Amino acid sequence: MRTCCLHFEELAVDNALKGLQNHVQQARGVMEEIQGLLGEANGIMHEDLSARLNNVALIDGEGSSEPAQEEDVGQGAGCHVQVTSLRTKVRQLFTPDYVTTMAAIYTMLQQDFTMQERVVGTLGLDLSSELLQNYQMMWTLRPFVDESVVEEALSWTRPFSG
């Protein structure tokens, strides 16, 4: 009977480890996707900076610091209300701020992923309970992720009011 229980425990642990390894593979794919998005964001930042430099050169100090406005012609004939588009509001937050924050978050997630990948790679039946507790604490605390930076970035994705 005892042999049966040990075999069942080993099978359960083996299945759990395979499940964790599968999740690590999926996380690796997500990290690669985020890295691609970061590359795209970096390209957008360079385009934005080039456009801003071109605008400065064209305006040569005559422009205002007010954001571009769009007309809302849906209010009836002869009644033109100036509204700031969502895209313009987003542009008020300078693009490098987005890209820098995105790069910082990617670095945090990459460090967290690397730590989790190493933990999963060392898990097994021969692991001491003290080491397992340390791994569990590291996994739970996520020491490489600064939640305030993530929250700030998430606040940029929420709809603007007004």
Secondary structure, DSSP 8 states (H G I E B T S, - for coil): -HHHHHHHHHHHHHHHHHHHHHHHHHHHHHHHHHHHHHHHHHHHHHHHHHHHHHHHHHHTT-S-SS---EEEGGG-TT--EEE--HHHHHHHS-HHHHHHHHHHHHHHHHHHHHHHHHHHHH-STT--HHHHHHHHHHHHH-TT--HHHHHHHHHTTS----
